[in-house]
């Protein structure tokens, strides 16, 4: 079957080698094409990419992992002179690459991190979007270096170090896996809020108020706030609204239970009042009275 192409302006040049790689799933190919097509000023964060597709976080992470496994994407973190993990970087390439640094296990002590502005060095052309090029034409491979840090400075009074301290004080020992989880969550919230540290700590406080020391529960709270909580005050307002909804639902259940109890009590009283009454005799007496009244008339 012949495929007819409807060409329009605004397209991206992309190496067909990525799209023709039979070892990649369609999800991974589509994800690569989408990331490659973004402008130089676009911030690459999981939470931001999620807004532009119906896929969930697990599906997105699976696609990113697939691109990493085949060398089209590399994500790593730099260390400072003290060996502490700092900002993350994403390297996106049209050709597989397998010579980028591996991520070592992070240390467990974190200093207060300064907020940085983003210096984006990706060189992809965003005015083009068509890959229908001559196969003989020489296309120079392009590598996009994506700094995984927010462009705007935050007013976060908590900071990542305080998030780590709060977790270790209230949730337990911080292993390398949880250190990575905390860092990733902080990075994601840094891209959409002014106070990422305060918001994450607030979510952990809510978990503790319910006697829950489970990171998945904290993530669930944060997911409910995505796109709504720009500041800590926003998160606190959302929590108050959540408590009010729960209170109204609880009151509705109580009122419903009271109505049911009252109805059952009325039925019981009616049955008690009717107990011992010979209904046939009562009906016969009523008929007799009606008959006598009719005779008198």
N, C-alpha and C positions, 0 to 999 in steps of 0.2 A: 504494500500500500504506500502510495506517495504521500509525503507530509508537506502540506502547503504552509509556508511561514508568513505570518503577518508582521512585517517589520515596522518598527516605530522608533522615534528618536529617544535618546537617553538609554544607552546600553553600555555594557562592560565587556572589555576584552578579557577572556579567560582561556588558559591553556586547555585544549581539548583532552590532554592526557589525563587530567583529573576526572573529567566526565566519562572518559572511555575506560577507566580502570575498573575491570570486572570484579575486583576484590572489594570494592567499596559498595555499600548499600545505597539505595536511592536517597535514603535519609541523609547519609553522610555527604553525598554529592550535592544535594540541595542546600544543606547547611553551609558547605564550603562556598558555594556560589553566592549565597546570601551574605556571608561575612565578607567575601571578596568585593562585593558590589557596594559596600558602604563607603561613605565619604571619609575624608581624612579626619574630620572633627568628630566622628561618631565614636562613642565609648563602648568598648566591648566588655560587657558584663553578662553573666548568666541571667541575672534578673531582668536586664534590659532586653536581651535576645528573646526571652520567654514572652514578652509583650507582643511580639510580631508573628506569632504562630499559635496554632491550637495545641501543639505538643506540650506535654508537661515537663517538669524539671528532670525526671528520670530519663525521658526520651531524649531531651537535649543533651544531657550528660553522656548518654550512650553514644550519640552522634559525635560529640567532641572527643570521646575516648577512642572511637574508631578512627577518626582523623589523626589522632596522636599515634596510634598503633601503626599506621601506614606512613607516618612521617610527614604528613601535610600540615600538622599543627604541633608546636612545641610550647609548653607552658612551664615556666620555672621561676624561681625566686632568687633574687640577689641577697648576699649577706654583707653586712658591714664589717669593719675591721675587728669587731668583737665577736664575729661569728653569728650574729643575730639575723634572722630572716627579715628582709625588708619588703619592698614592693614586688609585685608579680609582673611578669612579662609574657605576652603571647607572641609567638612567631608563626606567621601563616605563609606558606609557600606553595606555589603551583607544582613544584617538583618535590618528591620525597627527600627528606633530610634526616640523617640519623647521627649527627655529630654535635648535638647541642648538649649542654651540661645537664646532668641528672640532679634531682632534688635530694639533698642529704636530709637526714633526720634533724628536725629543728631542736634547738635547746629550749629549756622550759622557762627561762627567765626573760622577760620582755621589758625593755625600757619604754618610756613614753614616746610614741611616734609622732613626728611633726606631720601636718597635713601638707601635701604637695599639689602643685598644679600639674596638669598633664602636658607632656611634650610628645606629640604624636609624630612619628617619623614614617608612617606608611606612605608608599608612593603610588598606590593604585589609581588608575584613571577612572573617575566616577562619571564622566560624561559619555562613556561608551558602555554598551551593554550587549553587543552582538558578537557571537563567537563564530559566525559564518565566514571564516577567513580562508584564504588559499592555504592548503596544507603545505605547499612548498615555501611559503613565506617564512622568513626567519623572525621568530618571536622571542625576545630576550626574556628569560624567566624573571619573575618579579617576586620579591620577598617582602612581606609586610611585617614590620616590627611594631607591635601594639603594646604600649605601656599600659598595664592594667592598674591604673590609678585614676581617681576622679579629677576632672578638670577644675572644679570649683573648690576653693578652700571651705572647710566646714567650721562651724563654731562649736564643735564637740568638746564639751568639758569633761567627758568621761575618758575618751581615748582608749586605744586598744589595750594598753597596759592595765588599766582599771578593769576592763572586761575580763582579762585573764586572772587578775587578783580576785575578783568577785567569784569567778567560777571555782578557783582553787579553794577559796574560803568556804563556799557553801555547797558545792557539788562534788568535791573530792579531787583526787590527784589528776593532773593534766598530763596525759600521755601524748605521744607524737601525733596520733590520729586526731585526738580532740584539739590539739594545738592547731592543726591544719584546718579543722572544721571551724573553729573560732575565727581564724584569720580569714577564711573564705567568706564567712557570714559578715564579718566586719567590712571587708572589701565591697561586698554586694550592697550593704546598707550605706556605705560611703558614697555610692553612686546615685543614691536617691534621697538622701536625707542630710540634714545639717548636723545632727547629733547621733551618729550611728552607735557610739559607745553607750550613751545614755539610754537609747531605745532598746538595745540588746540587754542591758542590765535590768531595765524595767520588765522585760519579758521573763527574765530569770526570777525576778522578785515575785511576779505573778505565779510562777510555778511553785515557788517556795511557800506562798500563801495558801496553796492548795495541798501542801505537804507532798509535792512531787519534785524529785530530783532526777529528772530525765531530760536529756538534751532534745529528744524528738518532740516532747511536749513544748519546749521553748520554741523550737522551729515552727510548730503549728501556730503558736501565738503570733510569731513574726510574719508568717504567711498571711494571716488575717489582716495585718497592717500594711502589707505591700501596696504601694501606690496611694496610701492614705496618710501615713505618718511622715511628715517632713521634719518635724521637731519632736522633742520629748513631750512637750505640751500636747501635741497632736495625739501621741500614743496614750497619754493619760486620759485625754478626752474620749478616745475610742474605748478604753477600758471601762470608764464610767458608763458609757452608753451600753456596753456589753452587760455590765452588772444590772443596769436598769431593765434591760430586756429580760434577763434571767428572773429578776424580781417580779416583773409583770406576768411572766409565764407561770411562776410559782404561785402567785396570787390567783391566777385564772384556774389553776389546778385545784387550789384550796376551795374556791367558790364552787367549782363544779362538783367537788366531793361533798360539800355541805348541802347543795341542792339535792344530790342523790340520796344523802342520809335523811334529809327532811321528807322527801317523797316516800322513802321506805318506811319512815316512822308513821306517816299519815295512813299508808296502806295497812300497817300493823294495827293502828287504833281503830280503823274502820272494821277490820276483821274481828277485833275484840268486841266492838259494840254490836256487831251482827251475830256474834256467837250466842247460841242458845235460843235464837228466835226461830219459831216455826213459820217459815215463809208461806207454806201452803195454807195454814190456818189464818194467817194475816190476810192473804188474798181472798179467802172465803168470806171473812168478816167484812172486807171492803165491798165485795159483791152484794152481801146481804144488806148492808146499809144503803147502797145505791138502789136496791130493789124496793126497800121500804120507803125511801124518799120518792120513788116513782109512783108508788101506790097512793101516797098521800096527795100527790098532785092530781 
